[in-house]
Amino acid sequence: MLVLTFLIGVLLNAMGYIPPGNINLTLAQLTINRGMRQAWSFILAFSCVEVLFTFGMMRFARWVSSDVDIDSSVNSVRISTFVDAFMIVLLLVMATVTWKNKDKAHQPKATEESRKGSVLLGLALGVLNPVQIPFWLFFGNYVILHEWINTNYLSLVIFSFGSGLGSALALYAYAHFARYIQEKFALSSMLINKSIAIFLYILAIYLVVKQVVIYLR
């Protein structure tokens, strides 16, 4: 049962990072600009935070899903709107920083300072990742109610480590794919950085349009 719990954690969280988002696109940019060694520092730091985050969310998934509705309101503003608003600001900041640095030619670095920067970036984005809250509210409660996993401490710890591994595998696939695309098609760092910045802007615009449509209904 514990092996199955671990595998469910791996598969569930890996699927959550398949769609392009601020995390995997940032990692792709980091890989292109600084190399796989820096990407690994980011992945390991981010996945460690993911383990802790998953455990906390799964521990309270039943309570949160029963008492808190993601579409409920606080001062007439939906909770989902707060999440989207935070993501819009984060995406716009990341896209702007990426766009401003698009002309800078970065070379892979192996210094201790550079590794520390990648680790801190991974930790920061692991904490500033509110999109995972509705993800675990839904899927966490789903696997618990369907009795795919137990809710004792040992099972949740095993599930959380599986979740961390799942995010690490998915992000490594993104990093490896970004490196492959650059080498295969001889793409410049400037072109890739510009493309990532544009995509982040598009994601931010999508969230804005989504909220406008919700409030116009």
Backbone torsions as a table, in degrees:
resi	resn	phi	psi	omega
1	MET	NA	-39.9	-179.8
2	LEU	-67.1	-34.5	177.1
3	VAL	-65.0	-43.3	177.8
4	LEU	-63.2	-41.4	177.5
5	THR	-59.0	-43.8	178.7
6	PHE	-62.4	-44.8	-178.2
7	LEU	-67.0	-37.4	177.1
8	ILE	-62.8	-41.8	177.4
9	GLY	-61.2	-42.8	178.9
10	VAL	-61.4	-52.5	-175.0
11	LEU	-67.2	-41.9	-175.9
12	LEU	-64.2	-47.7	-177.7
13	ASN	-75.7	-30.7	176.2
14	ALA	-61.8	-41.5	178.2
15	MET	-63.6	-32.0	-179.2
16	GLY	-66.6	-21.6	-178.7
17	TYR	-105.2	9.6	176.3
18	ILE	-71.5	-46.8	178.2
19	PRO	-63.5	139.6	178.5
20	PRO	-60.4	134.0	179.1
21	GLY	-151.8	-172.1	-176.1
22	ASN	-65.6	-31.0	-177.3
23	ILE	-72.2	-56.7	-175.9
24	ASN	-70.0	-29.7	177.6
25	LEU	-72.7	-36.1	174.9
26	THR	-63.4	-40.9	177.5
27	LEU	-63.9	-41.4	178.7
28	ALA	-60.3	-43.1	178.2
29	GLN	-63.9	-42.3	179.0
30	LEU	-61.6	-40.6	179.8
31	THR	-63.9	-44.8	-179.4
32	ILE	-64.8	-41.5	-173.5
33	ASN	-82.8	-32.0	-171.9
34	ARG	-125.8	-9.7	175.5
35	GLY	99.9	169.2	-175.0
36	MET	-67.8	-30.2	-179.1
37	ARG	-63.0	-41.6	176.9
38	GLN	-70.1	-34.2	177.7
39	ALA	-62.7	-40.3	178.8
40	TRP	-64.2	-38.7	177.1
41	SER	-60.8	-43.4	177.4
42	PHE	-62.2	-48.3	-176.2
43	ILE	-61.0	-46.8	-177.8
44	LEU	-64.5	-42.2	179.3
45	ALA	-65.3	-45.7	-179.2
46	PHE	-62.9	-42.5	-177.3
47	SER	-67.3	-33.0	176.2
48	CYS	-62.8	-43.6	176.5
49	VAL	-64.5	-37.7	-179.2
50	GLU	-61.9	-37.3	178.1
51	VAL	-60.7	-49.2	-179.4
52	LEU	-65.1	-41.9	-179.2
53	PHE	-63.8	-44.8	-179.5
54	THR	-62.2	-43.7	-179.7
55	PHE	-59.8	-46.2	179.8
56	GLY	-62.3	-44.6	-178.8
57	MET	-67.9	-40.7	180.0
58	MET	-69.9	-33.7	-179.9
59	ARG	-63.2	-34.0	-177.5
60	PHE	-112.5	13.4	-175.6
61	ALA	-58.6	-45.1	-178.6
62	ARG	-65.3	-45.1	-179.1
63	TRP	-64.3	-45.6	-177.7
64	VAL	-64.0	-45.9	-176.5
65	SER	-68.6	-24.7	-179.4
66	SER	-87.4	-30.4	-175.1
67	ASP	-106.9	-17.7	-177.4
68	VAL	-124.9	123.6	177.6
69	ASP	-101.0	126.0	-178.1
70	ILE	-61.8	-20.2	178.0
71	ASP	-101.2	6.5	174.8
72	SER	-73.2	173.6	-172.3
73	SER	-119.8	148.3	171.5
74	VAL	-125.3	112.8	-174.1
75	ASN	55.0	44.8	177.9
76	SER	68.6	11.2	177.4
77	VAL	-116.2	128.6	-177.6
78	ARG	-67.4	146.1	177.7
79	ILE	-60.4	-39.3	179.4
80	SER	-61.8	-28.4	178.1
81	THR	-69.0	-39.5	176.8
82	PHE	-60.9	-43.3	179.1
83	VAL	-62.0	-47.4	-179.6
84	ASP	-65.0	-37.9	179.7
85	ALA	-63.0	-42.6	178.0
86	PHE	-62.6	-43.6	-179.6
87	MET	-65.3	-36.5	179.2
88	ILE	-62.7	-47.1	179.1
89	VAL	-61.8	-45.8	-178.9
90	LEU	-62.0	-44.4	-179.7
91	LEU	-64.7	-41.2	-179.7
92	LEU	-65.6	-40.4	178.6
93	VAL	-64.4	-47.9	-178.7
94	MET	-64.3	-40.9	179.7
95	ALA	-64.9	-40.5	-179.3
96	THR	-66.5	-43.6	178.1
97	VAL	-62.3	-43.3	178.9
98	THR	-62.6	-42.8	-179.4
99	TRP	-64.7	-41.4	-179.7
100	LYS	-66.0	-29.4	-178.1
101	ASN	-97.2	10.5	-174.2
102	LYS	-65.7	-27.6	-177.4
103	ASP	-88.6	-7.7	-178.9
104	LYS	-83.5	125.3	180.0
105	ALA	-87.9	108.4	179.5
106	HIS	-94.1	146.1	175.5
107	GLN	-115.2	145.4	178.2
108	PRO	-54.6	133.0	-178.6
109	LYS	-118.0	149.8	179.4
110	ALA	-126.0	17.3	-177.8
111	THR	-76.6	158.8	178.9
112	GLU	-63.1	-38.2	179.8
113	GLU	-63.9	-41.1	-179.9
114	SER	-66.6	-41.0	178.3
115	ARG	-64.4	-39.8	178.8
116	LYS	-62.5	-38.8	178.5
117	GLY	-63.3	-40.0	179.1
118	SER	-67.6	-39.5	178.3
119	VAL	-64.1	-46.0	-179.8
120	LEU	-64.1	-37.0	177.0
121	LEU	-64.4	-43.0	177.9
122	GLY	-62.6	-42.6	178.3
123	LEU	-64.4	-42.8	-178.0
124	ALA	-63.6	-46.7	-178.8
125	LEU	-72.2	-25.5	174.8
126	GLY	-65.9	-37.4	178.4
127	VAL	-78.7	-43.5	-178.6
128	LEU	-88.2	62.4	-177.2
129	ASN	-136.0	62.6	-173.7
130	PRO	-65.6	-18.0	-179.8
131	VAL	-63.6	-21.2	178.3
132	GLN	-73.0	-19.2	-179.2
133	ILE	-64.0	-55.9	176.7
134	PRO	-64.4	-29.1	178.2
135	PHE	-60.7	-48.9	-178.6
136	TRP	-78.1	-27.0	174.1
137	LEU	-59.4	-39.7	-178.9
138	PHE	-82.7	-59.7	-173.6
139	PHE	-71.7	-34.8	177.8
140	GLY	-61.9	-47.9	178.6
141	ASN	-66.4	-33.4	-179.3
142	TYR	-62.4	-49.3	-176.7
143	VAL	-70.8	-28.0	178.1
144	ILE	-73.0	-47.7	-178.2
145	LEU	-65.6	-31.0	177.9
146	HIS	-87.1	4.1	175.7
147	GLU	58.2	35.9	174.4
148	TRP	-76.2	-27.4	176.5
149	ILE	-135.0	157.5	173.2
150	ASN	-85.6	165.2	-177.4
151	THR	-110.5	14.2	175.1
152	ASN	-74.3	165.0	-173.4
153	TYR	-59.9	-43.2	-177.8
154	LEU	-61.7	-45.2	-179.5
155	SER	-63.3	-41.1	-179.7
156	LEU	-69.9	-34.3	175.7
157	VAL	-64.9	-45.4	178.4
158	ILE	-61.9	-43.8	178.9
159	PHE	-61.6	-41.7	-178.2
160	SER	-65.8	-40.1	176.5
161	PHE	-66.1	-36.3	174.2
162	GLY	-63.1	-39.3	177.0
163	SER	-62.0	-43.5	178.4
164	GLY	-62.0	-41.6	178.2
165	LEU	-66.2	-38.0	178.8
166	GLY	-61.8	-44.4	178.1
167	SER	-65.8	-38.3	179.3
168	ALA	-63.3	-43.2	-179.8
169	LEU	-65.3	-43.9	-179.5
170	ALA	-64.6	-42.8	-179.5
171	LEU	-69.6	-36.2	176.2
172	TYR	-62.9	-39.8	177.7
173	ALA	-60.8	-40.5	177.6
174	TYR	-64.1	-45.2	-179.0
175	ALA	-63.1	-45.0	-179.7
176	HIS	-64.8	-39.8	179.9
177	PHE	-66.4	-41.3	178.8
178	ALA	-61.2	-42.1	178.6
179	ARG	-64.8	-41.4	-179.4
180	TYR	-63.9	-44.5	-179.6
181	ILE	-61.6	-42.5	-179.5
182	GLN	-64.0	-43.8	-178.0
183	GLU	-73.5	-37.9	-177.2
184	LYS	-66.8	-43.0	-174.9
185	PHE	-107.4	7.6	177.0
186	ALA	51.8	46.6	-179.3
187	LEU	-81.1	143.6	179.2
188	SER	-80.0	154.9	177.2
189	SER	-62.0	-35.2	-179.9
190	MET	-62.1	-44.0	-179.3
191	LEU	-64.9	-42.2	-179.0
192	ILE	-68.1	-44.2	178.0
193	ASN	-60.6	-41.6	179.4
194	LYS	-64.3	-41.7	179.9
195	SER	-64.4	-41.9	179.4
196	ILE	-65.2	-42.6	179.2
197	ALA	-60.9	-44.6	179.6
198	ILE	-62.4	-41.5	-179.3
199	PHE	-65.6	-38.4	177.4
200	LEU	-65.4	-39.3	175.4
201	TYR	-61.7	-40.9	179.8
202	ILE	-63.1	-41.6	177.9
203	LEU	-62.2	-41.0	178.1
204	ALA	-63.9	-43.6	178.8
205	ILE	-62.9	-39.7	178.4
206	TYR	-59.1	-43.6	180.0
207	LEU	-66.4	-36.9	176.9
208	VAL	-63.5	-48.5	179.8
209	VAL	-61.3	-40.5	179.2
210	LYS	-58.3	-46.7	-179.9
211	GLN	-69.1	-35.7	177.1
212	VAL	-62.8	-44.7	179.7
213	VAL	-62.6	-41.1	179.8
214	ILE	-61.4	-43.2	-175.7
215	TYR	-81.1	-13.2	176.7
216	LEU	-89.4	-10.9	179.7
217	ARG	-67.4	NA	NA
